[in-house]
Amino acid sequence: MSIQLEFKVSAPPFRWDEAGGIRIGQSRVTLDSVLAAYHHGATPEEIAIQFSVLNLEDVYSTIAYYLNHRQEIDRYLEQRSHQSQQLRQQLSQKHNISDLRQRLLARSQTKGR
């Protein structure tokens, strides 16, 4: 007598947000954040504690998906990193952040008189 088990294949709990990023489930936690913790040596249990809105199953599913689709996810992460660098540059130029410290110091010195 053989017993047949029925397995269901489930997709990772990913969703695209309005900014083009991947979020885990219905949370605001990004795929980038979970994988950054994983790459820094955190276990799935530690990640689930760090991001308490995620359940352990979703963390394991996320990591498993990453391990099975490493090239595609690494490309996505590189794209996101490049986009964030561009945005930082644009904001820095637009708001002249490079000399913000000097302006704030000058302002505090004039107020202190």
N, C-alpha and C positions, 0 to 999 in steps of 0.2 A: 504494500500500500504506500503510495507516494502522496505527499502533501504538497500542493501547489500554493505558493504564496503570491499574492497580488501586490505589486509594488507600484506606487504612484510616483511619478517624476514631478518634482516641484521646481519652479523657477526661483531664482534668487529674489529676495524682497526689494527689488530696486524700482525706483521711479525717477523720472526726469523732473527737475524743478524748472521754474520760469527762467532761471539764469543759465540753463544748459548743464547744470550739475546733476550728479546722481545722488539721490537720498536713499536711506535705508528705511523701507516700510513707510509708514505715515509720519515718521519722525523728521526732525530737521537735521539729523546727523548725516554727514556726507560720507560717501564711499572713501573719499580722500582721507578723512579723519580716522576712519576705522583702519584703513590700510597703513596710515602713518604710525598708528599705535602698534599694529602688527609688525611692521618693519623695525620698530624700535624695541622689539622683543616681548611685547605684551602677549599674554596668553588670551585665548578667547574668553575665558572666565574674567580675566582682569579688564578686558575691553568692555564686557557686559556690565561690570561694576562701574567703570569709568563713564560709560554712556548708559545710564540707568534706564533710559527710555527704550533701549533695545533689549530684546530677550536673547538668551544664549543661543537658541536655535538660529536666529537671524544672523548672529555674529559668525557662527560656524558656517552657515550657508554662504555668507559673503566671502569668507576666507576660502572656502572650497571653490567657489566660482572663480575667484581670483587665481587660485593655483591651477585651475583647468583652462583659464583664458588669459594667462599672464601677458602675452604680447599685446593683445587688444587693450587690456586694462592699463598696462604700462604706457601705451600710446596715449590713452585718455588722460592719464595722470600727467604726462609730459605736456600735453596740450593745455591742461588746466594750469600748470605751473607757468607756462609761457604766457597765458592770458593774464594771470595775476601779476606777473612781472610788468607786462605792458600797462596794466591798469595802475599799478604803483607809480610807474614812470609818468603817466599822464597826470595823475593826481599831484605828484611832486612838482611837475612843471606848472600845472594850473594854479596851484596854491602856494607855490614858491616855498615848499617845505624845507628846502636845503638851508635857508637862513632863518627858519622859524625860531630856533633856539636863541639866536642873537637878538631877534626882535622882542621875544618874551623877556629876556634878561634886561634889555634896554628899558622896556616898559616897566618892569618891576623896580628898576633903579630910580626911574623918574617918580614913581608913586611913593617910594620910600623916603623921599626928601621932604 
